[in-house]
Amino acid sequence: MRRDTQHSDRFMRGSALALATVLAGLLPAPVTFAQTKPAETPAAAGTRKKEEIDARQFELRGVQETIQASEQQRRQIEAELESMRNDRARLNAALIQTTGNVQKAETNIATLERKLSESLKTEASIRASLDSRREIISSILTGLQRMGRKPPPALLISPGDIMKAIRTAMLMGSVVPELRAETIVLLSDLEELSVARNRVSAERDALAREVEGLGLERVRLAALVDTRQKAMFDVEKALDAERRRAAELARQATSLKDLIATMERDIGSARRGADASRRADEERQKTAALPRDGSQSPFGNKSRTAPAIAFSDAKGLLSLPVSGELAKNYGEKDNFGGVERGLSLATQAKAVVSSPCDGWVSYAGPYRTYGQLLIVNAGNGYYIVLAGMEHINVEVGQFVQVGEPVALMGDGAARTATAIAIGAKQPILYVEFRKDGTAIDPGPWWVKPEQEKVRG
């Protein structure tokens, strides 16, 4: 009996020490009584103030170095842009690559945010479980501490206490297994909480790095877009006049089909784009189609000013124009008794929208409840409609290549009809494919995730 009593005593004292150590570092509030903090001496106060000043100076140096680094990066970008200002192929290649980098970073950030949210929920759940058992934890620690201070009597030393020893043994026999089981559960929960906290910390660090990288890529992309637009359009007054005329036609148009027809008939730049599309179709019909190596992207030539391939031949080759999650798919039931004629993608705030195809811009501007609307003439009667953006950075008549940045999403504050219809709080990009004025299923054109091809 003495050996059993000593074993139980060692277990209790060891468990008390383990629990107290882990609880002190992990529980939101300490279990032990608070001690009075000694008054701070003048020397200690002076040392603390000096440490605070040193810390502030270190932070200031860090900010200054960040500003200097950003300024240096800006100058590098400007020098790079100046060298490629008159080189369309290099400029387009840089635009497409940077857009891909931005969209990849946006995807990574969305993934990390989901993981972080799940980890925080796990941590909160464990904390709630521990909080709900705070009284049990306190009782266990109190019992363990009392037993550590006043262990059961030893028969060899105090043989007169045999009745007390028997009662203690009976009590220990019933209590120890319960305390042991509860202690093991608590230790397991505390270890899980520690793992969850470490995971949250790591995910926050990774998210901060991705956000920083995204910021730099967006600065570079904005500079590239500005350079592209300046190189494309030098006659600003004529462009302004066409914008005003396009806005007037948009107000008068009764449908997207009507809008496309009037734009390509009455707006000079849109008409030139439509004419270029027809010429490209005619040239393609005259030229026998050459077999294409499936291992290479057909969009490799960045200096092209016409679609690399016929739009009907691009099935399975096009990527979604934005990083986001599918909210509504083509053909699904809408909330008005009909079916969806396009697909809706839920995006992050300020996400970059790229052109999913080669083609000429037929319309760029606000249209009814669509928000900012972009229509791209892909040739041979195909049109791509993108709606719900906050800002469009291409102009009517401009030729755009697959993967080129064409617009930016908003922050979700301005609600489009599509976002309201599906009850979304985040920005929603609406994508519609049209053939000869009729909406068609865009599904066959998207690259399959398991076979995703590089677009140049």
N, C-alpha and C positions, 0 to 999 in steps of 0.2 A: 504493500500500500504506500509505503514511503517513497519507493521508486516512482510509482505512478503519479503521486502528488508532486514530486520534484519535476517530472516530465511536463505535467500540465502547467506547473508554475513557470518553467522555462518557456513553454509555448506562449503563455499569456504575456510574459514580459517582452519576449521577442516580437510578438504580434503588436503589442502596444507601441514599441519603438518604431516598427515599420509603418504602422498606421499613422502615428504622430508625425513621422518624418515626411511621408507622402502628402498627408493632409495639409501640413504647414505650407507646402509649395503649391498646392492645386486648388484647395477649397476657396471660394470667394470670400469667406470670412473665417478668421481663425477660431478654432475650437477652444484654445486655452485662454485664460484670463489675460487682459491687456495689462502691461506694466507701465508705470509712470515714466515718461521720457525725461532724462536728466536735462537740466538747463544747459544751453549752449554757451560755451565760454567765448570771450571776445576774440581770442586767437583762432578758435574753430570757425567763428563767424567770418573772420577775415579770410581764412583759407577757402571757405565755401564761396565767398564772393569772388575771389580771384579765379576759382575753378569755373564759375559761371561766366565771367568775362572771357576767359580763355576759350570756353565752349562757343560763345557768341562770335568771337573772332574767327574761330575755325569754320563756323557756319558761313560767315561773311566771305571768307576766302573761297569756300566751296561755291557759293553763288557767283562770285566774280569769275572763277574759273569756268563755270557753266556758261556764263554770258560770253566770255571770250571764245570758248569752244563753239558756241552757236554762231557767233560772228564769223569765225574762221570757216565753219561749214557753209555759211551763206555765201562767203566770197568764193569758196571752191565751186559751189553750184553755179554762181554767176559766170565764173570763168569757163566752166564746162558748157553752159548754155551758149555763151558767145561763140565757142568753137564749133557748135553744131547748128547755129541759127539758120544757116543756108544749106544744111545737109538734111533733107527731109527723111531719108532712110534712118540716119542715126537718131534724129529727133523722135521719130515714130517708135523706133526700137526702145529708146529710153522711156518713152511714155508708157508703152505696153508693159515693159518689165517693172517699172515703178508701180503701175496700177496693180499688177499681180502681187507685188510685195505688200502693198497696202491691204488688198483683199485677203491675203494670207494672214497678215497680222490681225485683221478684224475677225477672221475665223478663229484664230488662236485665242484672242481675247474673249470671245463669246464662250469658247470651251472652258477656259480657265475660270471665267465668272460662274459658270454652272458648277464646276468642281468646287470652287470656293464656297458657293452657296450651300452645297450639299455637306461640305465639311463643317461649316458653321452650324447647320441644323443638327449634325451629329453631336457636336460639342454642346450645343444648347440642350439636347435631349439628355446627355449624360449628366450635365449640371443639374437639370431639373430632377433627375432620378436621385442624385446625391442630396439635393436640397430637401426632397420629400422624406429622406431617411436621416435627416440631421439629428433627430432625437435618438434614433437607434445608434448612430455613430457616437453620439455623446455618451449614451449609456454604456456602450462597449468599452470606450476609453476609460470611463469612470471606474467600471468594474475591474478592468485590467490594471489600472493604476492602484486601486485599493488592494488587490490581490498581490501586486508587486511589493507594496509597503508592508502588508501583513499576510504572509503566506500561511497555508494550513500547518498545523502542528506536526512535528515529526515524532513518531511513536518511540523511537529509540532514545530521544532526548527527554520527552515529556510523556512517559508511559501513563501518568495519571490522567492525561487528557484523552483517554481512549474514546469516551463518548463523543467528545467534541470532534475528534478525528473521524469517527464513523459518520457523524452528521455532515461534516465537511466533504467527506468522500462521496456521500450520497448526493449532496448538492452539486459537487463538481461533475459527477457522473451524468447528471441531467443537463447542466448548464454548459459544460465545456464543448460538447459536440455542436450545440447551437451557436455558441460564440465562434467556434472554429469555422463553421460554414459561412456565417455572416461576415467574418473577417476576410475569408477568401474571396467572397463576392465583392466586397468593398475594394479590396486591393486590385481585383481585376478591372473594376469600373474606373478606378483612379489611373491605372496604367493605360486604359483605353482613352481616357481624357487627355493624358499626356501625349499619346500618339496623335490624337485629333488636333491638339494645339500645334504640334510640330508640323503637321500636314497643312494646317491653315497658314502658318507662317511661311512655309515654302511656297504655297500657291500664291500668297500675296506678293512675295518677292518676284516670282515669275511673271505675275500680272503687271507689276510695276515696270519690269524690263520690257515687256511687250508694248505697253502704253508709250513708254519713252521712244522705242523704235518706231512705233506707228506715227508719233508726232514728227519725227525727222523725215520719214518717208512722205508724209502729207505736205510738209514744207517743200520738199523737192518736187512733188507732183504738181503743186500749185504753180511753182515757177516754170515747170515744163509746159503746163497748159497755157499759161500766159504767153510764153514764147511762141508756141504753136499758133495761137490765135492772132498774135501780132504779125506773124509771117504770112498767115492766110489772108488777112483782110487789112488792107492799107487805107481804103477809102471809107472812112468812118461815117461821113455824112450820107453817102448812098446807102450804107448798111442801116443807119438809123431810119431812113425813109422806108426801107423794106420792112423793118421791124414794125413800124407803125401800121403799114398796110396789112401785114400778116395778122396783127392784133385785131384789126377791123374785120378781116375775113373770118377769123375765129369766132367773133361775136355773131356773125351772120350765118355761119355754117350750121346746118341742122343735124349733121351726123359726122362721124369720122370719115366716112366715104366721101361725103360732100366737101369736107375740109381738105382732104388730100387733093381732090380734083380741082378745086378753086385755087389752091396754093400753086399747084404745078401749071395752072393756066395763067394766073394773074401776077405771080411774083417771079421776077426775073431770075433770081438765084435758084429758086426751086425748079423753075422751068429748065434752067441749064442742067441741073442735076438729073432731072427726068430724061432730058435728051441724052445725057452721057450714059444713063442706065440703058436706054434703048440701043445706043450704038454698041455698048459692051455686049448686049444680048445678041445683036446681029453679028458681031465679030466672032462670038463664041459659036454661033450656029454655022458660020462659014468654015471655021477651023475644026478639023476632026479632033475629038477628045483623045488626049494621049493617056496611056495607062499611068497611074500614079502609084509611087512606092508608098505602101501603107505605113511604113515605119517612119516617114517624114511628114511634118506638118505641111499642108498646102499653103499656109499663110506665112511662109518664111521670108518672102520678098517684102521688106518694109518700105520700099520706095514705090510700091504700086499705087496707081490712081484709079483702079477699077477692081471689082471683085476678083479674088484669086480663082474662084470656081463658081459655077452656077449655084444658086441658093438651094435648088433641089438636090444637088450633089453633096451638100454639106450636112446631110443627116448623120447624126451620131458624132459630129465634130465640134459642136458649139457648146460653150460653157455658159452657165447662168450669169446674168449681167451684174450680180451683186452677191456678196456674202450674206447669207441669211437662211431662214428656215421657211419651208413651205407652209403657208397658212391656208390657202385654197388652191385647188388644182382645176385644170380645164375639165369641164364636163360635170363637175360636182354641182349639187343643188345649191342655188343661191337662196337668199332670204325673201325673194319676191315671187316665188313660184316658177322660176326658170332655172337655167343652168349657167354655170360660169363659162364665159367665152375666152377667158385667159387664165393665167395663174397669178396668185398674190404671194409675195415673199416678204416676211417680217425681217427687218434689218436692224442694225445698230444705228444709233444717232450719228449723223454726218458720214454715213457709209458712202464709199465711192461706187458709182455706177459706170460700168464699161459697156461698150457696144458689143452685143452678142454676135454681130455679123459685119461683113463688109457692106457698104452702101452709102447712099447720098441722103443727107438730111432734108426731108420734105417739110417738116414743121418743127419749130422749137419755141415754146412759150406756154402761157397759161391757157387752159381750155375748160370752161364750165366747172364742174365739180371734180375734175380729174387732177387738179393741182397743176404743176408744171408738166407739160406733155411733150414728148419727143417722138417723131415718126421718122423711120429710116426706110428709104426705098432700097430694097435688097436686089431688085431686078426681076424681070420676067413675071411681073404682077404681084410679087411678094412684098409685103410691108411689115415692119416690126414696130409695135407701139409700146412705148415705155411711159408710165404715168405715175404721179405721186411724189416726184422729186421736189426739192426746194430750190435748187439752182442748176441751170443747164449751162454748160461751158462750150458748146459748139453752136455754129450758126447755120441757117438755112442755106442749102446748096453745097455745104462742105462734105467732102468725102471722108468717111471714117473707116478705120480698119478694125477687124476683130480684136477685142481687148483694149482698144483705146478708151481713155476716160471721157465720158460725155456729160456726166451730171453728178450732183451730190444730193444725198437724202437730207431731210431736216431732222429735227429732234422729236417729232411726233406731236408737237403742239398744234400745228395746223392740220386739221383733220380733213382728209379727202373722203369722197363718197365710199370708196373701197374700204378704207380703214373703219369708217362708221358702220358699214354693212356687216363686217365680220367682228366688230367689237374689239378691235385691236388698239392698244395704247401706244405701241411703238410705231415707228415709220413703216409704211407698207408700199412696196414697189409693185405696180401692176404691169404685167407683161402679156401682150397679145400678138399673135401672128395672124396676118391676113393674106389671103390669096384672092385676087380679083374682087376685092371688096367684101369678102366673107371671112369671118373668124375661123381659124383651123386649129387643130390640136398641135401644140408646139413640142409635145413629148418626143417624137421621133428624131428631132434635131439635137437634143441635148446629149452630151457625151455621158457615157455610163460611168459611175464612180469607180468601178473596178478596172475600167479601161481608159482612164482619163489620159488624154494626149496633150503634149506640150504644144501651145499655139505659136510657136516660133521661138 
